[in-house]
């Protein structure tokens, strides 16, 4: 167990005066919204989650230049250099230059290689990395921060001869930085480590229930105080957490289905089968009924997977304790947040006890994750999709499962540039959405059905205010498709 690992991760988003793009999405409440997740094999912590906050303060940076002051310019014998501040590696032998003497240190040459990579010391992560790049000629250098093998931040640094450009990459768990090639040099790299003061300065989040447990009581569930099953109390607790849309939408039967799965997760207690391994067989039900048919049978249905799948919906995530919004904040005030998972009960059930344990033992006996510099503010709009194309799809009449028919005509297809780049596999960076065309889909769905299907099948579907265009075949590795029924209101 440790800090900033895949055992427990969290993301944060500041919201102020949210305006959803369509009436289907409820507006998010003002505040700082936090969602977290655990490694599936661990299951929900038997003694709940603890959430803390502190005012954000910038930690003194750790700089690579402090570890290479004794090096002289010229070639190094290897393509790797390990220092107490982190390691530098490349596809070719490293070369040190001194083209920007104002820095008073040697620089790492970026020319004549595919890339240069800086890796933080083992077990360390940074929430901010600042790079100083000097240019010998006009160029554009790509820099990318990674968490493990996943790209998490990216920037294109441009400059001309003699320029020294500073670029900052931010993410809550940066473990390495990849720097592209060009007529330039890496003058210095400084980072703010996550571990510095990671156990200090925390306070309880207002109105947060300590610990945050599953909305279920059971003799075998220690987080509930081992109280007997009380479905009505569990429902009241769950609905009281919902701030995404009306809570009443989840009352009654919807919550009963969730409660049934939660009971399966906690029965038997911590000494029983791990939550991730619990399963039940489920028999299929034919529609329409067919006495001569032997229904298929799912041998193992996992209640943990059903619950986690449900938490894709924000309201269910709030109900089960994987989502909290701190609404006791002022606009623009920066906060850090720490989430802890308690599998053993050592945190004591109270926020002060948990903070004392953290200050004494650190993260040796528990998992934690910190998100940095979150503010209640209006979220920037996502970039508009590029190269959006719409086209007609042929219609048909299809047979439904119950034996009836459905008119599946009046379909329109969309394709657009997803904005991905390749790093072994295709990668979509944070703050880019695969659903960027949702407003356009809504506009298409609102169009009346065409009078003559032959005309629609033979031309581009026209959006309001847009001209017809000829279609060309998109490149599959750069495009994403969607389908919407024109004139269909669902």
C-alpha positions in Angstrom: 0.0 0.0 0.0 1.3 3.4 -0.9 0.5 6.9 -2.2 -0.5 7.7 -5.8 -0.7 4.1 -7.1 -3.3 2.3 -9.2 -4.8 0.8 -6.0 -6.7 4.0 -5.4 -7.0 6.9 -7.9 -9.0 10.1 -7.8 -9.9 13.0 -10.2 -11.2 16.4 -9.3 -13.2 19.1 -11.2 -14.2 22.5 -10.1 -17.7 23.7 -11.2 -19.2 27.1 -11.1 -22.6 27.9 -12.8 -22.6 24.8 -14.9 -24.7 25.0 -18.1 -25.3 21.5 -19.6 -25.4 21.3 -23.4 -28.7 19.5 -23.4 -31.8 19.1 -21.1 -31.0 15.4 -20.5 -27.9 16.3 -18.3 -28.7 17.8 -14.9 -26.5 20.8 -14.0 -23.6 20.1 -11.7 -23.8 21.8 -8.3 -21.2 24.6 -7.7 -18.2 23.2 -5.8 -15.3 20.8 -6.4 -16.4 17.4 -7.6 -14.3 14.4 -6.7 -14.6 10.8 -8.0 -12.3 8.0 -7.1 -11.9 4.3 -7.9 -10.0 1.3 -6.5 -8.3 -1.7 -8.0 -11.0 -4.2 -8.7 -9.2 -7.0 -6.9 -9.3 -5.0 -3.6 -13.1 -4.4 -3.6 -14.7 -1.7 -1.5 -12.8 -1.0 1.7 -14.5 -2.8 4.6 -14.1 0.3 6.9 -14.8 3.0 4.3 -13.2 6.0 2.7 -11.8 9.2 4.3 -11.6 12.4 2.4 -9.5 15.4 3.5 -8.6 18.8 2.1 -6.0 21.6 2.6 -5.3 24.9 0.9 -3.0 24.4 -2.0 0.6 25.5 -1.6 3.4 25.1 -4.1 6.2 22.9 -2.8 9.8 23.9 -3.5 10.8 22.3 -6.8 13.5 19.6 -7.2 15.7 20.5 -10.2 17.8 18.2 -12.4 20.5 20.9 -12.7 21.4 20.5 -9.0 22.5 16.9 -9.7 24.6 17.4 -12.9 26.7 20.5 -12.0 30.0 18.5 -12.1 29.4 17.2 -15.7 31.3 18.7 -18.6 30.0 19.3 -22.2 30.6 16.6 -24.8 29.4 13.1 -25.4 28.5 10.7 -22.6 29.5 7.0 -22.9 25.9 5.8 -22.5 22.4 6.6 -23.5 21.4 6.7 -19.8 22.3 8.9 -16.8 21.0 8.2 -13.3 21.1 10.9 -10.7 19.5 11.3 -7.2 16.9 13.6 -8.9 15.9 11.1 -11.6 17.2 9.5 -14.7 17.7 10.7 -18.3 17.6 8.2 -21.2 17.4 8.3 -24.9 17.6 6.0 -28.0 21.1 7.3 -28.6 24.1 8.2 -26.5 23.6 11.4 -24.5 25.3 14.5 -25.5 25.9 17.6 -23.3 26.1 21.1 -24.7 26.8 24.6 -23.4 25.0 26.7 -26.0 23.1 28.8 -23.4 25.8 29.9 -21.0 23.5 32.1 -19.1 22.3 28.9 -17.4 25.8 28.2 -16.1 25.1 24.4 -16.5 25.4 21.9 -19.3 22.3 21.0 -21.3 21.0 17.8 -22.8 21.1 18.0 -26.6 17.8 17.1 -28.3 19.1 16.9 -31.9 19.9 13.7 -33.7 17.7 11.4 -31.7 14.1 10.3 -31.5 13.4 11.6 -28.0 14.8 12.2 -24.6 13.1 10.9 -21.5 13.3 12.0 -17.8 12.1 9.4 -15.2 11.5 10.3 -11.6 13.1 8.2 -8.9 11.4 4.8 -8.1 8.3 5.3 -6.0 8.1 9.0 -6.6 5.6 11.0 -8.6 5.2 14.7 -9.4 2.1 16.9 -9.7 3.9 19.5 -11.8 6.9 19.5 -14.1 8.6 22.7 -15.5 11.0 22.4 -18.5 13.4 25.0 -19.8 14.2 24.4 -23.5 16.7 26.5 -25.5 16.4 26.7 -29.3 19.4 26.9 -31.7 17.0 27.3 -34.7 13.3 27.7 -35.4 11.6 24.5 -34.3 8.6 22.9 -32.6 9.3 20.4 -29.8 6.7 18.1 -28.4 6.8 17.4 -24.6 4.6 14.8 -23.0 4.1 13.8 -19.3 3.2 10.2 -18.5 1.8 8.4 -15.5 3.3 4.9 -15.9 2.8 4.3 -19.6 -0.3 6.5 -19.9 0.1 10.0 -21.4 -1.5 12.6 -19.1 -0.4 16.0 -20.4 1.1 17.3 -23.6 2.4 20.6 -25.1 4.0 21.8 -28.2 6.9 24.2 -27.5 7.9 26.6 -30.3 10.9 28.9 -30.5 13.4 30.5 -32.7 17.2 30.7 -32.5 18.3 32.0 -29.1 15.0 31.6 -27.4 14.7 30.0 -24.0 11.1 28.8 -23.5 9.6 27.6 -20.2 6.7 25.1 -20.3 4.8 23.5 -17.4 3.0 20.2 -17.4 0.5 19.3 -14.6 -1.1 16.1 -13.5 -1.5 14.5 -10.1 0.9 11.5 -10.7 3.5 12.2 -13.3 6.3 9.6 -13.3 8.2 10.5 -16.5 8.4 13.2 -19.2 9.2 12.5 -22.9 10.8 15.3 -24.9 10.8 15.3 -28.7 13.7 16.0 -31.1 14.9 19.1 -32.8 17.6 21.8 -32.9 17.3 22.5 -29.2 18.5 21.5 -25.8 16.9 20.7 -22.4 18.5 23.3 -20.1 16.8 22.2 -16.9 13.8 20.2 -15.6 12.2 20.9 -12.2 9.4 19.0 -10.6 7.1 19.3 -7.5 7.1 15.9 -5.8 3.8 14.5 -4.5 5.4 13.0 -1.4 6.7 16.3 0.0 4.4 17.2 2.9 1.9 14.5 1.8 0.9 13.8 5.4 0.6 17.4 6.6 -1.8 20.2 6.6 -5.0 18.2 6.1 -8.4 18.9 7.6 -11.8 17.3 7.5 -14.1 18.2 4.5 -17.3 19.9 5.7 -20.3 17.7 5.8 -18.4 14.6 4.7 -19.5 11.5 6.7 -16.5 9.7 8.3 -16.1 7.0 7.2 -18.0 7.0 3.9 -19.5 3.5 3.7 -21.6 1.6 1.3 -25.4 2.4 1.8 -26.1 -0.9 3.5 -26.2 -2.3 7.0 -25.4 -5.9 7.8 -24.1 -7.9 10.8 -21.1 -8.8 8.7 -20.3 -5.3 7.5 -18.0 -3.5 10.0 -18.3 -0.1 8.3 -22.1 0.0 9.2 -21.3 -0.8 12.9 -22.4 -4.4 12.2 -26.0 -3.2 12.4 -28.8 -5.5 11.2 -30.1 -5.1 7.6 -32.4 -2.1 7.3 -33.3 -1.5 3.7 -35.4 1.7 4.5 -32.5 3.3 6.3 -30.1 2.3 3.6 -32.3 3.9 0.9 -32.6 7.1 2.9 -28.8 7.2 3.3 -28.2 6.6 -0.4 -30.7 9.1 -1.7 -29.4 11.7 0.8 -26.1 11.6 -1.1 -27.5 12.3 -4.5 -26.9 15.8 -5.9 -26.9 14.8 -9.6 -30.5 15.1 -10.7 -33.6 14.4 -8.5 -32.9 11.7 -5.8 -36.5 10.5 -5.9 -35.7 8.9 -9.3 -33.7 6.2 -7.5 -36.3 5.5 -4.8 -38.1 2.2 -4.6 -37.3 -0.5 -7.2 -34.1 1.1 -8.6 -32.6 1.2 -5.1 -33.8 -2.3 -4.3 -31.9 -3.7 -7.2 -28.7 -1.9 -6.0 -29.3 -2.9 -2.4 -29.6 -6.6 -3.3 -26.1 -6.5 -4.9 -24.6 -4.6 -1.9 -25.9 -7.3 0.4 -24.1 -9.9 -1.7 -20.9 -7.9 -1.4 -20.8 -7.6 2.4 -22.4 -10.9 3.6 -19.7 -13.0 5.4 -17.5 -10.0 6.2 -13.8 -9.4 5.6 -12.8 -13.0 6.5 -15.1 -14.4 3.8 -14.6 -14.6 0.0 -13.0 -11.4 -1.4 -15.6 -9.1 -3.0 -14.0 -9.4 -6.4 -14.4 -13.2 -6.3 -18.1 -13.4 -5.3 -20.5 -14.5 -8.0 -23.9 -16.1 -8.5 -25.3 -18.1 -11.5 -28.1 -16.4 -13.4 -30.6 -18.1 -15.8 -31.8 -16.3 -18.9 -35.4 -15.4 -19.5 -36.7 -15.8 -23.1 -38.8 -12.9 -24.5 -41.4 -13.8 -25.6 -41.8 -16.8 -23.3 -41.1 -20.1 -25.1 -41.8 -23.3 -23.1 -39.8 -25.4 -25.6 -36.6 -23.4 -25.2 -33.9 -24.2 -22.6 -32.8 -20.8 -21.3 -29.1 -20.1 -21.4 -27.4 -19.8 -18.0 -24.7 -17.4 -16.9 -22.5 -19.4 -14.6 -20.9 -16.4 -12.8 -22.4 -13.0 -12.4 -20.3 -10.7 -10.2 -22.1 -8.3 -8.0 -19.0 -6.1 -7.7 -18.9 -5.7 -11.5 -22.6 -4.8 -11.6 -22.2 -2.2 -8.9 -19.1 -0.7 -10.5 -20.7 -0.7 -13.9 -23.6 1.2 -12.4 -21.3 3.9 -11.0 -20.7 5.2 -14.5 -23.9 7.1 -13.7 -22.9 10.0 -11.4 -25.9 9.5 -9.1 -25.1 5.8 -8.4 -21.4 6.7 -7.8 -22.7 9.2 -5.2 -24.9 6.7 -3.6 -22.3 4.0 -3.2 -19.6 6.4 -1.9 -17.3 6.8 -5.0 -18.2 10.5 -5.6 -18.3 13.5 -3.4 -18.7 17.2 -4.1 -17.2 19.8 -1.7 -19.7 22.6 -1.8 -18.1 24.6 1.1 -15.5 26.4 -1.0 -15.1 29.9 -2.3 -14.7 30.7 -6.1 -11.0 30.6 -7.1 -9.6 29.3 -3.8 -7.2 26.4 -4.6 -7.5 23.2 -2.6 -5.7 19.8 -2.5 -7.7 16.7 -1.7 -6.6 13.4 -0.2 -8.6 10.2 -0.3 -7.8 7.2 1.9 -9.2 3.7 1.9 -9.4 1.7 5.1 -9.4 -2.0 4.7 -8.4 -2.9 8.3 -10.1 -0.4 10.6 -6.8 1.2 11.7 -8.0 4.7 10.9 -10.4 4.5 13.8 -13.7 5.8 12.3 -13.1 9.5 13.1 -11.3 12.1 11.0 -8.9 13.2 13.8 -7.9 9.6 14.5 -7.3 9.0 10.8 -5.0 12.1 10.6 -3.1 11.1 13.6 -2.5 7.6 12.2 -1.4 9.2 8.9 1.0 11.5 10.6 2.5 8.6 12.5 2.7 5.8 10.0 2.4 7.6 6.6 1.1 5.5 3.8 2.8 2.2 4.7 -0.4 0.6 5.8 -3.0 2.2 3.6 -3.6 3.5 0.1 -4.0 7.2 -0.7 -4.3 9.5 -3.6 -3.9 13.3 -3.8 -5.3 15.7 -6.4 -3.8 19.2 -6.5 -4.8 22.8 -7.0 -8.6 22.3 -7.6 -10.7 25.4 -7.7 -14.4 26.2 -7.9 -14.4 27.9 -11.3 -16.2 27.7 -14.7 -14.8 24.7 -16.6 -13.2 25.6 -20.0 -15.2 24.3 -23.0 -14.0 21.3 -24.8 -12.4 21.9 -28.2 -14.9 21.7 -31.1 -14.6 18.6 -33.2 -12.6 18.9 -36.4 -13.5 17.7 -39.9 -17.1 16.8 -38.9 -18.9 15.0 -41.7 -22.5 13.8 -41.9 -24.0 11.3 -44.3 -27.2 9.4 -44.9 -27.5 5.7 -44.0 -30.0 3.4 -45.8 -33.1 2.6 -43.9 -34.7 -0.8 -43.2 -37.5 -2.4 -41.2 -36.1 -4.8 -38.5 -37.8 -7.4 -36.3 -37.6 -6.8 -32.6 -37.0 -9.4 -29.9 -40.7 -9.7 -29.0 -41.7 -10.5 -32.6 -42.8 -7.1 -33.7 -41.2 -4.7 -36.2 -39.4 -1.4 -35.9 -38.9 1.3 -38.5 -35.1 1.8 -38.6 -35.1 4.3 -41.4 -34.1 7.9 -41.4 -30.6 7.3 -40.0 -27.7 9.7 -40.3 -24.0 8.9 -39.8 -21.3 11.2 -38.4 -17.5 11.0 -38.6 -15.0 13.4 -37.0 -11.3 13.7 -36.2 -10.9 12.3 -32.7 -7.7 14.2 -32.1 -5.8 11.1 -31.0 -2.1 10.5 -31.4 -0.2 7.3 -31.5 2.1 6.1 -28.7 2.3 2.4 -29.5 -1.5 2.4 -29.4 -3.9 5.3 -30.0 -4.2 7.6 -27.0 -6.9 10.2 -26.1 -5.5 12.8 -23.8 -7.3 14.1 -20.7 -9.8 17.0 -21.4 -10.6 15.5 -24.8 -13.9 13.8 -25.2 -15.0 11.1 -27.6 -18.5 12.6 -27.3 -17.6 16.1 -28.5 -20.3 15.9 -31.1 -23.2 15.4 -28.7 -24.7 18.8 -29.4 -24.6 18.2 -33.1 -26.2 14.8 -32.6 -28.9 16.5 -30.7 -29.4 18.9 -33.6 -29.6 16.1 -36.0 -32.2 14.2 -33.9 -34.3 17.3 -33.8 -34.6 17.6 -37.6 -37.9 16.5 -39.1 -37.9 13.2 -41.1 -37.3 13.8 -44.8 -40.2 13.6 -47.2 -38.5 11.4 -49.7 -36.0 8.8 -48.5 -34.4 8.5 -51.9 -33.3 12.1 -51.7 -31.8 11.7 -48.3 -30.0 8.5 -49.3 -28.4 10.4 -52.2 -27.1 13.5 -50.5 -25.4 14.7 -47.4 -27.7 15.4 -44.5 -27.8 19.2 -44.1 -27.3 20.8 -40.7 -29.0 24.1 -40.1 -26.9 26.9 -41.5 -24.5 24.6 -43.3 -23.9 23.8 -46.9 -23.9 20.5 -48.6 -20.4 18.9 -49.1 -19.1 16.0 -51.0 -18.0 13.2 -48.8 -14.6 11.5 -49.0 -13.6 8.3 -47.4 -12.2 9.0 -43.9 -9.1 7.4 -42.6 -10.3 4.9 -39.9 -7.3 5.5 -37.6 -8.3 9.2 -37.3 -12.1 9.0 -37.3 -14.8 8.1 -35.0 -18.4 7.3 -36.1 -21.8 7.8 -34.6 -25.3 7.2 -35.8 -28.5 9.1 -35.0 -32.0 8.8 -36.3 -33.2 11.9 -38.1 -36.6 12.9 -36.8 -36.5 10.4 -34.0 -37.3 11.8 -30.5 -36.4 9.5 -27.6 
